[in-house]
Amino acid sequence: MDTVILLPGIVLPATEAYTGLLQSLSGAADAIAKELEVYAGDEPPPGYGLETEITGVLDVIDRRGNDRVHLVGYSAGGAVAFAFTTRHPDRVSSLALLEPAWLGNAGIGPGERRVREAFARAATLPPDQMLAEFTRLQLAPGVEPPAPPPGPPPAWMRKRPGGIRAILRAFDEGDAELDVLGGSGVPVYYALGSRSNPEYFGEMAARCRSGLPDVTVEVFDERHHFDPPHRVEPDRLARSLRAWWRSHPRG
């Protein structure tokens, strides 16, 4: 049975983000939801960067004794999965990107650049305002942000503003690039919500289409970055991933 590592976004913990997809993949893959290293402690680790996350993924693969794994990453986790694959393509059977938050700093389009600059400005705001603006920037114009869940925020939310700022700095300093992924031989799947910000996620999907030799882009109608398919349509996403893995074997 193939091993699949699921990397979450910068807000929900891994097990909460992937509850549905873990169930949908049960019996078809040995799937593991791995938390981001930025949340290993109360504060981001000293010297935190993408290399911290890459080392954490490699440790999981090595501890399990895997030669290769399928990587699935959403948002910040997609950026980590992308960076890992550019560094260790020999350890990756396939890469599934669920609206990744970053795909390198070279060749980005004007819309993607505008959103990145807006993220940087949002990171200077007080935490509540920052999270609201961070959410708004990832939705298509006119799409209402999701309502906050009832009740007091969970304890882990206290780490999120610092985690967001740390991962944005890591993206600015990151050296992984899309052309390296294109030469790696690793097949890529990209899931895109039709109601997510097209200037950001749509431009990244277009960059993948034009810059990668083996990429499959699947559009999920009526989905956006905060009601993503791995949470809202996990059975459909699991079927897509299983079919894609079968059609893209890598020895």
LODO-666668 format. One line per field, with one value per residue: x, y, z of N, C-alpha, C, O in turn; residue number from 1. Coordinates in nm, 3 decimals. Example, Ala and Ser with C-alpha at 12.3 -4.5 7.8 and 13.67 -1.06 7.14 Angstrom:
BEGIN
n_X 1.319|1.285
n_Y -0.569|-0.225
n_Z 0.780|0.708
ca_X 1.230|1.367
ca_Y -0.450|-0.106
ca_Z 0.780|0.714
c_X 1.320|1.290
c_Y -0.330|0.003
c_Z 0.780|0.787
o_X 1.424|1.341
o_Y -0.332|0.114
o_Z 0.846|0.804
num 1|2
//
This chain:
BEGIN
n_X 0.085|0.059|0.227|0.102|0.157|0.000|-0.011|-0.102|-0.278|-0.201|-0.368|-0.583|-0.521|-0.343|-0.477|-0.744|-0.791|-0.776|-0.950|-1.179|-1.067|-0.873|-1.039|-1.168|-0.960|-0.890|-0.793|-0.719|-0.480|-0.190|-0.228|-0.107|-0.148|0.043|0.161|0.255|0.590|0.625|0.451|0.550|0.622|0.539|0.606|0.724|1.000|1.344|1.527|1.354|1.246|1.175|1.343|1.332|1.077|1.111|1.305|1.155|0.956|1.119|1.225|0.998|0.949|1.186|1.184|0.971|1.068|1.031|1.096|0.988|0.715|0.372|0.299|0.071|-0.046|-0.197|-0.250|-0.037|0.083|0.091|0.283|0.505|0.519|0.576|0.829|0.976|0.974|1.120|1.368|1.408|1.339|1.369|1.248|0.980|0.683|0.458|0.308|0.058|-0.109|-0.306|-0.442|-0.187|0.004|0.227|0.460|0.736|0.957|1.023|0.920|0.656|0.322|0.154|-0.083|-0.052|0.173|0.066|-0.112|0.067|0.208|-0.001|-0.052|0.181|0.140|-0.091|0.017|0.119|-0.086|-0.302|-0.376|-0.655|-0.755|-0.562|-0.603|-0.861|-0.820|-0.629|-0.786|-0.981|-0.828|-0.780|-1.003|-1.231|-1.342|-1.634|-1.708|-1.825|-1.657|-1.611|-1.821|-1.708|-1.652|-1.890|-1.864|-1.579|-1.247|-1.035|-0.753|-0.527|-0.544|-0.409|-0.150|-0.156|-0.137|0.142|0.249|0.157|0.292|0.556|0.566|0.515|0.746|0.927|0.853|0.928|1.202|1.256|1.408|1.319|1.210|0.985|1.076|1.267|1.112|0.978|1.176|1.210|1.075|0.859|0.515|0.241|-0.050|-0.310|-0.543|-0.812|-1.024|-1.324|-1.413|-1.211|-0.947|-0.873|-0.655|-0.450|-0.446|-0.542|-0.355|-0.129|-0.200|-0.205|0.064|0.168|0.053|0.181|0.448|0.518|0.584|0.414|0.126|-0.186|-0.477|-0.751|-1.066|-1.274|-1.593|-1.776|-1.632|-1.406|-1.108|-1.146|-1.347|-1.249|-1.193|-1.084|-1.197|-1.473|-1.559|-1.444|-1.463|-1.489|-1.245|-1.066|-1.127|-1.041|-0.767|-0.686|-0.739|-0.569|-0.318|-0.307|-0.291|-0.052|0.194|0.505|0.814
n_Y -0.120|0.219|0.497|0.804|1.138|1.399|1.741|2.023|2.345|2.679|2.738|2.550|2.267|1.967|1.713|1.791|1.927|1.725|1.519|1.412|1.338|1.153|0.946|0.888|0.792|0.567|0.232|0.240|0.369|0.428|0.672|0.972|1.243|1.518|1.756|2.101|2.216|2.471|2.497|2.344|2.420|2.667|2.903|2.995|2.791|2.879|3.048|2.966|2.843|2.745|2.529|2.414|2.295|2.118|1.944|1.831|1.684|1.502|1.360|1.220|1.050|0.900|0.780|0.608|0.434|0.457|0.455|0.620|0.856|0.961|1.301|1.529|1.850|2.131|2.476|2.651|2.410|2.297|2.460|2.383|2.111|2.140|2.274|2.074|1.872|1.985|1.975|1.709|1.514|1.244|1.114|1.135|1.016|1.129|1.456|1.637|1.931|2.138|2.415|2.568|2.785|2.910|2.910|2.942|3.222|3.318|3.426|3.498|3.621|3.943|3.962|3.766|3.874|4.115|4.014|3.885|4.107|4.236|4.047|4.083|4.342|4.293|4.135|4.313|4.406|4.418|4.103|4.002|4.162|4.104|3.830|3.838|3.993|3.838|3.615|3.730|3.805|3.570|3.490|3.496|3.801|3.936|3.703|3.587|3.579|3.290|3.242|3.288|3.007|2.914|3.009|3.029|3.089|2.811|2.688|2.654|2.855|3.076|3.054|3.108|3.374|3.435|3.213|3.252|3.491|3.397|3.199|3.350|3.509|3.302|3.224|3.455|3.436|3.195|2.950|2.763|2.669|2.675|2.576|2.392|2.193|2.120|1.985|1.757|1.518|1.441|1.380|1.612|1.716|1.953|2.110|2.331|2.579|2.721|2.956|3.075|3.322|3.434|3.578|3.492|3.201|3.106|3.215|3.080|2.817|2.845|2.897|2.649|2.490|2.593|2.563|2.305|1.969|1.753|1.781|1.788|1.969|2.017|2.157|2.261|2.329|2.588|2.570|2.722|2.869|2.836|2.654|2.395|2.115|1.888|1.900|1.947|1.795|1.529|1.259|1.280|1.407|1.211|1.002|1.123|1.153|0.885|0.778|0.935|0.869|0.602|0.638|0.761|0.610|0.576|0.444
n_Z 0.000|-0.089|0.063|0.181|0.247|0.408|0.410|0.597|0.577|0.699|0.907|1.019|1.234|1.138|1.171|1.205|0.967|0.775|0.837|0.695|0.443|0.519|0.606|0.364|0.209|0.340|0.344|0.081|0.074|0.276|0.467|0.612|0.825|0.862|1.089|1.047|1.088|1.185|1.392|1.595|1.851|2.104|1.981|1.652|1.543|1.626|1.373|1.175|0.859|0.518|0.495|0.747|0.745|0.529|0.629|0.836|0.696|0.558|0.773|0.865|0.645|0.640|0.897|0.871|0.691|0.418|0.066|-0.131|-0.134|-0.180|-0.196|-0.059|-0.044|0.106|0.059|0.267|0.330|0.077|-0.041|0.111|0.038|-0.234|-0.219|-0.088|-0.283|-0.492|-0.376|-0.298|-0.512|-0.566|-0.360|-0.388|-0.515|-0.636|-0.663|-0.516|-0.531|-0.349|-0.404|-0.355|-0.140|-0.232|-0.496|-0.548|-0.629|-0.877|-1.198|-1.139|-1.190|-1.250|-1.097|-0.898|-0.776|-0.674|-0.480|-0.308|-0.212|-0.080|0.121|0.271|0.370|0.522|0.722|0.903|1.054|1.350|1.521|1.485|1.276|1.086|1.032|0.924|0.690|0.561|0.503|0.330|0.109|-0.025|-0.156|-0.434|-0.593|-0.445|-0.314|-0.011|0.302|0.514|0.802|1.138|1.357|1.614|1.964|2.193|2.060|1.969|2.163|2.005|1.815|1.904|1.818|1.550|1.420|1.453|1.321|1.058|0.988|1.004|0.802|0.574|0.568|0.523|0.264|0.119|0.142|0.027|-0.192|-0.372|-0.698|-0.980|-1.226|-1.155|-1.038|-1.271|-1.412|-1.264|-1.305|-1.153|-1.137|-1.134|-0.966|-0.956|-0.763|-0.793|-0.672|-0.795|-0.687|-0.555|-0.519|-0.833|-0.925|-0.773|-0.698|-0.942|-1.125|-1.037|-1.102|-1.380|-1.425|-1.356|-1.558|-1.784|-1.726|-1.645|-1.739|-1.691|-1.574|-1.408|-1.390|-1.189|-1.163|-0.907|-0.894|-0.735|-0.500|-0.263|-0.117|0.154|0.188|0.108|-0.121|0.012|0.258|0.219|0.001|0.031|-0.057|-0.337|-0.399|-0.307|-0.487|-0.724|-0.670|-0.633|-0.890|-1.040|-0.932|-1.016|-1.291|-1.323|-1.265|-1.098|-1.102
ca_X 0.000|0.139|0.221|0.065|0.173|-0.090|0.039|-0.215|-0.256|-0.141|-0.467|-0.632|-0.426|-0.344|-0.578|-0.875|-0.803|-0.779|-1.033|-1.260|-0.984|-0.815|-1.141|-1.195|-0.845|-0.868|-0.800|-0.657|-0.346|-0.145|-0.224|-0.061|-0.161|0.160|0.153|0.366|0.693|0.612|0.371|0.608|0.625|0.449|0.649|0.801|1.136|1.449|1.580|1.255|1.233|1.127|1.432|1.279|0.965|1.165|1.368|1.050|0.896|1.219|1.234|0.884|0.970|1.295|1.143|0.879|1.140|0.982|1.182|0.912|0.578|0.290|0.280|-0.049|-0.034|-0.296|-0.212|0.102|0.132|0.124|0.412|0.607|0.531|0.646|0.969|1.038|0.990|1.233|1.492|1.423|1.246|1.384|1.169|0.840|0.619|0.372|0.284|-0.076|-0.114|-0.442|-0.427|-0.067|0.019|0.352|0.532|0.861|0.957|1.058|0.818|0.520|0.249|0.121|-0.186|0.011|0.260|-0.018|-0.164|0.180|0.234|-0.111|-0.025|0.284|0.077|-0.182|0.095|0.153|-0.207|-0.333|-0.411|-0.790|-0.763|-0.474|-0.667|-0.973|-0.767|-0.565|-0.895|-1.043|-0.737|-0.773|-1.133|-1.264|-1.424|-1.776|-1.731|-1.827|-1.574|-1.689|-1.845|-1.627|-1.729|-1.942|-1.788|-1.445|-1.150|-0.955|-0.624|-0.424|-0.554|-0.314|-0.024|-0.173|-0.077|0.287|0.278|0.136|0.403|0.678|0.565|0.529|0.890|0.993|0.829|1.010|1.342|1.267|1.482|1.261|1.154|0.899|1.148|1.333|1.008|0.950|1.279|1.226|1.005|0.749|0.387|0.178|-0.195|-0.341|-0.686|-0.842|-1.162|-1.368|-1.447|-1.090|-0.893|-0.810|-0.526|-0.348|-0.445|-0.558|-0.227|-0.036|-0.240|-0.160|0.210|0.191|0.018|0.278|0.586|0.542|0.553|0.315|0.041|-0.331|-0.549|-0.893|-1.140|-1.387|-1.692|-1.840|-1.541|-1.304|-0.993|-1.185|-1.432|-1.174|-1.245|-1.043|-1.286|-1.614|-1.583|-1.329|-1.479|-1.457|-1.100|-0.999|-1.142|-0.953|-0.628|-0.659|-0.734|-0.448|-0.204|-0.304|-0.256|0.082|0.288|0.646|0.883
ca_Y 0.000|0.340|0.594|0.939|1.237|1.512|1.860|2.116|2.488|2.749|2.766|2.430|2.157|1.865|1.610|1.850|1.962|1.609|1.411|1.350|1.275|1.033|0.841|0.853|0.719|0.446|0.108|0.259|0.424|0.451|0.819|1.033|1.388|1.568|1.896|2.186|2.236|2.604|2.485|2.241|2.478|2.781|3.003|2.934|2.755|2.976|3.028|2.895|2.868|2.628|2.416|2.350|2.211|2.012|1.846|1.759|1.585|1.397|1.278|1.128|0.949|0.813|0.701|0.504|0.344|0.467|0.511|0.730|0.876|1.062|1.420|1.610|1.968|2.239|2.611|2.651|2.273|2.278|2.525|2.296|1.992|2.185|2.297|1.944|1.797|2.040|1.938|1.563|1.451|1.098|1.060|1.171|0.948|1.227|1.577|1.693|2.067|2.185|2.559|2.599|2.926|2.966|2.821|3.006|3.366|3.353|3.410|3.518|3.719|4.067|3.940|3.693|3.968|4.206|3.945|3.867|4.236|4.259|3.961|4.147|4.452|4.235|4.078|4.419|4.444|4.341|3.966|3.981|4.227|4.033|3.705|3.872|4.036|3.718|3.536|3.801|3.809|3.441|3.464|3.572|3.920|3.911|3.583|3.620|3.492|3.205|3.294|3.219|2.907|2.967|2.980|3.088|3.026|2.706|2.734|2.657|2.976|3.176|3.040|3.127|3.497|3.419|3.114|3.314|3.583|3.319|3.129|3.452|3.540|3.187|3.232|3.562|3.395|3.061|2.939|2.660|2.730|2.587|2.507|2.276|2.091|2.073|1.892|1.651|1.396|1.412|1.428|1.710|1.738|2.082|2.130|2.474|2.615|2.824|3.077|3.129|3.439|3.392|3.645|3.421|3.057|3.084|3.241|2.970|2.702|2.874|2.877|2.504|2.440|2.635|2.536|2.167|1.877|1.651|1.840|1.776|2.069|1.988|2.269|2.223|2.436|2.634|2.561|2.824|2.828|2.807|2.534|2.321|1.980|1.785|1.907|1.950|1.687|1.438|1.138|1.314|1.430|1.082|0.931|1.188|1.121|0.743|0.760|1.002|0.786|0.485|0.676|0.821|0.532|0.617|0.331
ca_Z 0.000|-0.098|0.172|0.142|0.353|0.390|0.479|0.608|0.564|0.811|1.011|1.088|1.259|1.033|1.189|1.181|0.826|0.687|0.891|0.590|0.340|0.578|0.602|0.224|0.156|0.421|0.269|-0.051|0.093|0.412|0.468|0.737|0.833|0.935|1.126|1.005|1.189|1.242|1.514|1.685|1.985|2.123|1.886|1.543|1.586|1.590|1.239|1.095|0.717|0.446|0.523|0.868|0.703|0.444|0.718|0.908|0.606|0.533|0.895|0.866|0.541|0.681|1.013|0.826|0.602|0.279|-0.039|-0.191|-0.087|-0.245|-0.114|-0.081|0.040|0.089|0.097|0.313|0.317|-0.063|-0.062|0.170|-0.046|-0.355|-0.187|-0.060|-0.407|-0.567|-0.307|-0.286|-0.607|-0.562|-0.249|-0.413|-0.627|-0.702|-0.585|-0.531|-0.477|-0.327|-0.394|-0.277|-0.105|-0.288|-0.589|-0.586|-0.647|-1.014|-1.301|-1.092|-1.268|-1.179|-0.996|-0.788|-0.705|-0.597|-0.361|-0.217|-0.147|0.013|0.236|0.353|0.444|0.620|0.832|0.998|1.124|1.470|1.483|1.432|1.145|0.995|0.990|0.836|0.561|0.505|0.447|0.218|-0.007|-0.092|-0.216|-0.553|-0.564|-0.422|-0.234|0.130|0.384|0.604|0.937|1.240|1.432|1.741|2.084|2.202|1.969|2.031|2.215|1.901|1.733|1.951|1.744|1.405|1.365|1.444|1.217|0.926|0.961|0.982|0.672|0.471|0.559|0.461|0.119|0.062|0.143|-0.030|-0.318|-0.459|-0.817|-1.057|-1.333|-1.094|-1.030|-1.406|-1.454|-1.165|-1.344|-1.061|-1.188|-1.046|-0.970|-0.896|-0.738|-0.794|-0.646|-0.889|-0.614|-0.493|-0.587|-0.958|-0.943|-0.695|-0.723|-1.085|-1.191|-1.007|-1.185|-1.517|-1.426|-1.359|-1.691|-1.886|-1.689|-1.604|-1.849|-1.654|-1.471|-1.423|-1.313|-1.173|-1.107|-0.823|-0.900|-0.611|-0.387|-0.250|-0.035|0.291|0.192|0.006|-0.146|0.108|0.373|0.181|-0.094|0.042|-0.139|-0.476|-0.409|-0.294|-0.614|-0.822|-0.638|-0.661|-1.035|-1.089|-0.894|-1.104|-1.428|-1.321|-1.183|-1.104|-1.044
c_X 0.088|0.121|0.195|0.083|0.089|-0.041|-0.069|-0.177|-0.207|-0.240|-0.508|-0.520|-0.447|-0.457|-0.719|-0.896|-0.832|-0.864|-1.109|-1.177|-0.914|-0.913|-1.165|-1.082|-0.818|-0.888|-0.736|-0.514|-0.317|-0.123|-0.193|-0.082|-0.049|0.144|0.273|0.462|0.685|0.534|0.423|0.615|0.529|0.481|0.718|0.943|1.237|1.506|1.484|1.258|1.183|1.215|1.388|1.168|1.015|1.228|1.264|0.983|0.993|1.233|1.119|0.905|1.077|1.255|1.051|0.946|1.092|1.093|1.117|0.773|0.505|0.276|0.154|-0.039|-0.135|-0.236|-0.065|0.164|0.165|0.257|0.526|0.629|0.605|0.795|1.042|1.068|1.103|1.366|1.516|1.328|1.254|1.302|1.019|0.788|0.529|0.349|0.145|-0.081|-0.259|-0.434|-0.307|-0.054|0.138|0.413|0.658|0.843|0.990|0.937|0.676|0.455|0.211|0.015|-0.129|0.100|0.178|-0.069|-0.051|0.211|0.124|-0.099|0.076|0.227|-0.015|-0.107|0.132|0.033|-0.219|-0.392|-0.550|-0.805|-0.678|-0.542|-0.784|-0.924|-0.700|-0.670|-0.952|-0.957|-0.734|-0.905|-1.152|-1.347|-1.572|-1.808|-1.721|-1.736|-1.660|-1.707|-1.756|-1.712|-1.777|-1.851|-1.651|-1.349|-1.071|-0.817|-0.520|-0.430|-0.453|-0.183|-0.035|-0.116|0.075|0.327|0.263|0.252|0.531|0.679|0.574|0.675|0.965|0.973|0.918|1.156|1.365|1.338|1.432|1.194|1.083|0.975|1.225|1.233|0.979|1.052|1.295|1.168|0.890|0.619|0.315|0.028|-0.222|-0.493|-0.713|-0.990|-1.205|-1.398|-1.330|-1.036|-0.820|-0.676|-0.414|-0.344|-0.462|-0.428|-0.126|-0.071|-0.194|-0.009|0.244|0.164|0.126|0.420|0.619|0.504|0.442|0.231|-0.105|-0.396|-0.696|-0.960|-1.260|-1.484|-1.753|-1.753|-1.450|-1.204|-1.032|-1.303|-1.374|-1.224|-1.201|-1.128|-1.432|-1.651|-1.471|-1.341|-1.443|-1.306|-1.024|-1.010|-1.048|-0.808|-0.595|-0.648|-0.607|-0.323|-0.193|-0.254|-0.116|0.176|0.430|0.727|0.981
c_Y 0.125|0.427|0.733|1.030|1.359|1.629|1.966|2.259|2.547|2.774|2.638|2.331|2.044|1.765|1.665|1.880|1.840|1.494|1.338|1.278|1.151|0.917|0.795|0.773|0.589|0.321|0.117|0.309|0.431|0.600|0.872|1.183|1.441|1.717|1.973|2.210|2.375|2.602|2.378|2.290|2.594|2.896|2.932|2.904|2.863|2.944|2.960|2.939|2.743|2.507|2.341|2.253|2.093|1.903|1.765|1.653|1.469|1.305|1.177|1.016|0.849|0.724|0.586|0.406|0.346|0.514|0.634|0.736|0.966|1.179|1.492|1.729|2.074|2.370|2.614|2.512|2.238|2.342|2.440|2.172|2.024|2.203|2.166|1.870|1.853|2.000|1.787|1.491|1.298|1.034|1.081|1.096|1.041|1.342|1.629|1.826|2.112|2.334|2.597|2.749|2.991|2.863|2.890|3.154|3.411|3.333|3.433|3.631|3.840|4.049|3.869|3.786|4.065|4.140|3.922|3.997|4.270|4.170|4.028|4.264|4.399|4.184|4.183|4.459|4.369|4.206|3.949|4.042|4.152|3.907|3.732|3.911|3.920|3.628|3.601|3.793|3.678|3.400|3.547|3.694|3.883|3.787|3.621|3.526|3.407|3.269|3.220|3.117|2.965|2.931|3.044|3.018|2.917|2.758|2.744|2.781|3.082|3.171|3.089|3.260|3.487|3.320|3.172|3.408|3.506|3.254|3.230|3.495|3.426|3.187|3.339|3.519|3.261|3.060|2.826|2.727|2.627|2.513|2.387|2.162|2.034|1.974|1.771|1.517|1.358|1.464|1.513|1.717|1.869|2.094|2.279|2.496|2.730|2.956|3.132|3.244|3.397|3.458|3.568|3.274|3.025|3.109|3.132|2.845|2.722|2.857|2.729|2.448|2.472|2.590|2.393|2.072|1.779|1.704|1.818|1.880|2.031|2.105|2.215|2.342|2.461|2.618|2.684|2.781|2.788|2.711|2.435|2.178|1.876|1.788|1.892|1.836|1.583|1.312|1.166|1.334|1.299|1.001|0.989|1.150|0.976|0.718|0.821|0.923|0.664|0.520|0.738|0.739|0.581|0.513|0.365
c_Z 0.000|0.025|0.116|0.263|0.317|0.474|0.480|0.574|0.695|0.925|1.084|1.117|1.159|1.049|1.167|1.033|0.740|0.740|0.780|0.487|0.394|0.575|0.458|0.162|0.231|0.337|0.132|-0.040|0.242|0.427|0.607|0.727|0.921|0.964|1.073|1.121|1.253|1.372|1.609|1.830|1.995|2.028|1.769|1.587|1.548|1.452|1.144|0.949|0.649|0.470|0.649|0.832|0.618|0.529|0.794|0.822|0.582|0.654|0.901|0.765|0.585|0.799|0.973|0.731|0.459|0.185|-0.100|-0.131|-0.186|-0.148|-0.156|0.011|0.003|0.138|0.142|0.303|0.173|-0.098|-0.006|0.085|-0.176|-0.327|-0.160|-0.190|-0.492|-0.506|-0.308|-0.383|-0.607|-0.452|-0.271|-0.535|-0.706|-0.606|-0.617|-0.457|-0.469|-0.298|-0.307|-0.254|-0.174|-0.380|-0.640|-0.614|-0.789|-1.106|-1.255|-1.173|-1.185|-1.071|-0.874|-0.706|-0.619|-0.470|-0.260|-0.142|-0.047|0.137|0.329|0.432|0.552|0.743|0.936|1.083|1.257|1.433|1.423|1.294|1.042|0.943|0.896|0.697|0.488|0.440|0.322|0.092|-0.085|-0.158|-0.341|-0.514|-0.551|-0.342|-0.087|0.208|0.476|0.740|1.037|1.315|1.564|1.858|2.083|2.107|2.041|2.070|2.105|1.813|1.778|1.873|1.600|1.354|1.350|1.337|1.078|0.893|0.930|0.845|0.558|0.456|0.491|0.310|0.055|0.048|0.072|-0.164|-0.407|-0.579|-0.903|-1.167|-1.282|-1.081|-1.168|-1.456|-1.365|-1.209|-1.254|-1.121|-1.085|-1.074|-0.898|-0.885|-0.721|-0.770|-0.736|-0.820|-0.533|-0.577|-0.716|-0.982|-0.872|-0.734|-0.871|-1.161|-1.160|-1.087|-1.329|-1.528|-1.430|-1.498|-1.794|-1.854|-1.653|-1.717|-1.819|-1.539|-1.509|-1.333|-1.309|-1.102|-1.030|-0.820|-0.763|-0.486|-0.384|-0.144|0.107|0.302|0.089|-0.008|-0.046|0.235|0.335|0.087|-0.087|-0.042|-0.285|-0.491|-0.398|-0.422|-0.720|-0.796|-0.670|-0.811|-1.092|-1.053|-0.985|-1.245|-1.438|-1.232|-1.203|-1.029|-0.937
o_X 0.181|0.013|0.256|0.031|0.105|-0.030|-0.124|-0.061|-0.175|-0.201|-0.472|-0.432|-0.555|-0.527|-0.805|-1.005|-0.906|-0.850|-1.104|-1.212|-0.898|-0.876|-1.180|-1.105|-0.734|-0.989|-0.704|-0.435|-0.409|-0.013|-0.246|-0.038|-0.044|0.117|0.381|0.420|0.735|0.548|0.349|0.615|0.448|0.394|0.765|1.002|1.219|1.531|1.526|1.271|1.151|1.167|1.403|1.165|0.966|1.207|1.281|0.955|0.954|1.251|1.140|0.882|1.061|1.289|1.054|0.887|1.109|1.173|1.181|0.720|0.567|0.244|0.131|-0.026|-0.156|-0.178|0.023|0.282|0.255|0.336|0.631|0.743|0.688|0.878|1.155|1.175|1.175|1.466|1.631|1.244|1.157|1.286|0.938|0.842|0.524|0.366|0.116|-0.061|-0.326|-0.421|-0.324|-0.095|0.150|0.418|0.683|0.731|0.987|0.863|0.582|0.522|0.233|0.022|-0.156|0.102|0.214|-0.070|-0.072|0.237|0.151|-0.133|0.059|0.261|-0.019|-0.159|0.174|0.047|-0.153|-0.451|-0.563|-0.862|-0.717|-0.538|-0.806|-0.981|-0.712|-0.646|-0.968|-1.009|-0.690|-0.917|-1.097|-1.416|-1.627|-1.923|-1.622|-1.736|-1.771|-1.619|-1.732|-1.832|-1.713|-1.773|-1.611|-1.367|-1.044|-0.769|-0.434|-0.333|-0.415|-0.112|0.068|-0.051|0.130|0.427|0.345|0.305|0.607|0.783|0.633|0.723|1.056|1.065|0.977|1.225|1.479|1.328|1.495|1.129|1.114|0.942|1.247|1.266|0.959|1.019|1.384|1.207|0.828|0.611|0.328|-0.015|-0.165|-0.563|-0.645|-1.074|-1.131|-1.408|-1.347|-1.075|-0.717|-0.591|-0.297|-0.247|-0.404|-0.394|-0.046|0.018|-0.149|0.041|0.338|0.242|0.159|0.504|0.736|0.403|0.380|0.260|-0.143|-0.372|-0.759|-0.917|-1.337|-1.459|-1.778|-1.798|-1.419|-1.213|-0.958|-1.353|-1.443|-1.291|-1.276|-1.131|-1.509|-1.763|-1.409|-1.241|-1.375|-1.246|-0.928|-0.912|-0.984|-0.734|-0.490|-0.558|-0.545|-0.231|-0.083|-0.185|-0.067|0.231|0.469|0.711|1.045
o_Y 0.135|0.431|0.775|1.001|1.416|1.618|1.998|2.290|2.475|2.826|2.620|2.313|2.029|1.734|1.593|1.861|1.849|1.381|1.215|1.167|1.054|0.804|0.675|0.693|0.509|0.307|0.015|0.293|0.440|0.650|0.822|1.245|1.412|1.796|1.917|2.222|2.395|2.692|2.328|2.208|2.617|2.977|2.820|2.983|2.932|2.828|2.902|3.058|2.645|2.393|2.219|2.141|1.981|1.785|1.644|1.544|1.352|1.184|1.061|0.899|0.728|0.606|0.480|0.304|0.248|0.600|0.737|0.636|1.037|1.159|1.513|1.712|2.104|2.376|2.582|2.498|2.158|2.286|2.427|2.132|1.945|2.152|2.147|1.812|1.777|1.991|1.742|1.413|1.231|0.912|1.048|1.110|1.034|1.328|1.662|1.832|2.124|2.376|2.650|2.829|3.114|2.744|2.895|3.205|3.530|3.236|3.393|3.724|3.842|4.112|3.908|3.779|4.093|4.202|3.938|3.995|4.326|4.213|4.030|4.282|4.453|4.188|4.148|4.539|4.268|4.192|3.886|3.979|4.139|3.880|3.658|3.868|3.907|3.572|3.536|3.776|3.676|3.289|3.657|3.691|3.811|3.767|3.679|3.406|3.447|3.341|3.100|3.138|3.053|2.836|3.105|2.900|2.929|2.858|2.832|2.812|3.168|3.271|3.110|3.259|3.527|3.339|3.145|3.404|3.544|3.253|3.200|3.514|3.450|3.153|3.315|3.561|3.218|3.156|2.796|2.831|2.508|2.398|2.291|2.046|1.913|1.886|1.689|1.413|1.254|1.583|1.491|1.723|1.895|2.090|2.346|2.439|2.827|3.059|3.223|3.260|3.331|3.402|3.580|3.228|2.929|3.032|3.095|2.774|2.627|2.807|2.688|2.368|2.390|2.580|2.361|2.093|1.726|1.678|1.829|1.880|2.013|2.147|2.134|2.443|2.369|2.650|2.742|2.671|2.715|2.687|2.396|2.126|1.781|1.691|1.832|1.786|1.553|1.262|1.086|1.283|1.277|0.938|0.916|1.119|0.946|0.647|0.765|0.911|0.627|0.441|0.764|0.791|0.621|0.495|0.276
o_Z 0.080|0.085|0.018|0.370|0.209|0.597|0.374|0.547|0.789|1.029|1.200|1.033|1.102|0.953|1.117|0.980|0.642|0.692|0.773|0.446|0.320|0.545|0.434|0.071|0.191|0.268|0.071|-0.133|0.324|0.403|0.707|0.630|1.041|0.873|1.055|1.236|1.364|1.455|1.693|1.922|1.905|1.997|1.786|1.661|1.447|1.420|1.044|0.919|0.716|0.467|0.657|0.882|0.634|0.505|0.814|0.871|0.587|0.637|0.937|0.796|0.569|0.802|1.035|0.695|0.386|0.220|-0.118|-0.083|-0.265|-0.031|-0.275|0.133|-0.114|0.246|0.062|0.271|0.148|-0.174|-0.069|0.060|-0.222|-0.402|-0.204|-0.206|-0.558|-0.577|-0.319|-0.338|-0.643|-0.450|-0.184|-0.645|-0.829|-0.485|-0.732|-0.336|-0.571|-0.183|-0.197|-0.338|-0.174|-0.348|-0.761|-0.622|-0.819|-1.092|-1.323|-1.218|-1.064|-0.965|-0.760|-0.583|-0.505|-0.364|-0.140|-0.022|0.059|0.247|0.451|0.549|0.663|0.854|1.046|1.175|1.276|1.326|1.318|1.205|0.926|0.823|0.800|0.597|0.366|0.333|0.219|-0.018|-0.200|-0.210|-0.353|-0.412|-0.634|-0.304|-0.043|0.184|0.511|0.788|1.020|1.334|1.620|1.851|1.984|2.077|2.160|2.017|2.109|1.744|1.698|1.863|1.534|1.249|1.248|1.268|0.990|0.782|0.842|0.779|0.454|0.344|0.412|0.235|-0.050|-0.045|0.058|-0.242|-0.508|-0.564|-0.900|-1.198|-1.355|-1.109|-1.183|-1.536|-1.388|-1.156|-1.275|-1.153|-0.964|-1.189|-0.792|-0.986|-0.643|-0.840|-0.752|-0.887|-0.452|-0.693|-0.709|-1.052|-0.909|-0.795|-0.921|-1.251|-1.246|-1.133|-1.393|-1.630|-1.499|-1.550|-1.879|-1.944|-1.631|-1.784|-1.912|-1.422|-1.625|-1.213|-1.413|-0.995|-1.081|-0.753|-0.686|-0.376|-0.488|-0.088|0.173|0.411|-0.005|0.081|-0.020|0.310|0.410|0.093|-0.189|-0.093|-0.349|-0.586|-0.471|-0.463|-0.795|-0.890|-0.727|-0.856|-1.183|-1.134|-1.027|-1.309|-1.548|-1.135|-1.313|-0.909|-0.881
num 1|2|3|4|5|6|7|8|9|10|11|12|13|14|15|16|17|18|19|20|21|22|23|24|25|26|27|28|29|30|31|32|33|34|35|36|37|38|39|40|41|42|43|44|45|46|47|48|49|50|51|52|53|54|55|56|57|58|59|60|61|62|63|64|65|66|67|68|69|70|71|72|73|74|75|76|77|78|79|80|81|82|83|84|85|86|87|88|89|90|91|92|93|94|95|96|97|98|99|100|101|102|103|104|105|106|107|108|109|110|111|112|113|114|115|116|117|118|119|120|121|122|123|124|125|126|127|128|129|130|131|132|133|134|135|136|137|138|139|140|141|142|143|144|145|146|147|148|149|150|151|152|153|154|155|156|157|158|159|160|161|162|163|164|165|166|167|168|169|170|171|172|173|174|175|176|177|178|179|180|181|182|183|184|185|186|187|188|189|190|191|192|193|194|195|196|197|198|199|200|201|202|203|204|205|206|207|208|209|210|211|212|213|214|215|216|217|218|219|220|221|222|223|224|225|226|227|228|229|230|231|232|233|234|235|236|237|238|239|240|241|242|243|244|245|246|247|248|249|250|251
//
